Amino acid sequence: MSEGRAMDRLAMLGGARAVPRGTAMPEWPVVTAADREAVNRVLDSGKFTAMASGEREIAGLEEAWAKRVGVRHCAAVANGTIAIQIALAAVGIGPGDEVVVPALSFVATGLAPVHLQATPVFADIDPATYNLSPAAFEAAITPRTRAVVPVHLHGLPAEMDAIREVAERHGIAVIEDAAQAHGVVYRGRHVGSLGSAATFSLNVSKNLPTCGEGGLVTTDDTALYERIAAMRQFGETLAKDGTRDYISRIMGWNAKINAIQAAFTRSQLERFDTEQMQRDQHVRTFLTRLAPLPGLVVPRALPDRGHAWHILRLRCDATALGRTPSSSGPLRAIVCRALRAEGVPVSRYQSMPLSEQPVFQGCPAGELPVTRAVIEDSFTLQKAHLNPAAGPVLERYADAFEKVWRHMDLLIRMAEGGAR
Ligand SMILES: *Cc1c(COP(=O)(O)O)cnc(C)c1O
């Protein structure tokens, strides 16, 4: 073997890594001096909870987010899962109701209806966007269907106009799960303003993080907002000055965010747009290098909507390499192994359709051919690309993809020989 070939040997087979050892995965979230100051401000104030007299961090975050999204109201809550639960409960979902959710999402989307003793009904996704297919949604509707929860998966807005049209025709409430899509615009309107209500997560892993757990519910409907606000506070109605009468008028939870989490996110929000712009740039550069690799399907931004690039999902398409579709899954497995050996932290996101999670046993699901194919032949890059300074590391990751692809003949043989 010549010198050049030896240097190019796959790390998986003993060659040198394309991403040099010691290259740190870019951290997320980034914590700045301003974030520390914001948290310290709360510690110094002694006003830790929403109930503390004179506490302003939580309302400050809610007002800023409502304004950004372009709706009248925002309620900050404990996390993105309870946010979905409360939004569904506030539109009247309860025992016996059915809620259509996409079969490819985080488990929380399906758990929320279960907590209300409603039934999640899992519908297939669209192969181009990985979001709920409007046709599959319509096919899943029964006389008991009362709500649909489209998820803007990985940061790409779902087909909201088509979904809303179906929902309106059948009298079904639309609750957006925007946990992965902060700050994205769909056909001129912000995600979070496209249904009856919308939910966001502020989990430390998301594009708009807190230093722990948090969530936001947005709505333009004042009556709905009042129910949401009561439901996070034991079902109580607070007076304008925040005082309580300790009377629970509707079923509620204790699902409030605390002042430290709110202050941290407010501080992150100050630089959110700048960071999202930098992220958009380095992700697009990265994907431009990956796009020409035969048999690799990279995520696409669509002309009528933005992309938060929360997660980058890449599919292996063996047919583009002259093989049968059944080779795509084994190819994905061997490509992941090779990339990880080169130093690229790829992983899978969801190993089964939600309907197959043990917790959802007995819940109805439509035919899920697209969900199944996508789960089988795709892998993801998570977190590493969120840091606004991740550009140079992504260049090394792209080197690794190109190197792995130079060995595609070998990898195909390994995949088809059964090596996983
Ligand atoms: C993260 C996430 C949630 C849940 O948010 P938490 O704050 O972790 O409870 C819900 N839906 C989707 C799509 C998510 O990615």
The ligand as a Gaussian input file, in Angstrom:
#p B3LYP/6-31G(d) Opt

LIG

0 1
 C      -37.482000      17.989000      24.171000
 C      -38.793000      17.725000      23.560000
 C      -39.982000      17.706000      24.321000
 C      -39.997000      17.741000      25.803000
 O      -39.388000      18.801000      26.402000
 P      -38.821000      18.662000      27.894000
 O      -38.536000      20.069000      28.252000
 O      -37.618000      17.795000      27.830000
 O      -39.902000      18.066000      28.739000
 C      -41.172000      17.536000      23.656000
 N      -41.229000      17.371000      22.338000
 C      -40.121000      17.359000      21.574000
 C      -40.257000      17.184000      20.106000
 C      -38.870000      17.523000      22.161000
 O      -37.765000      17.488000      21.402000

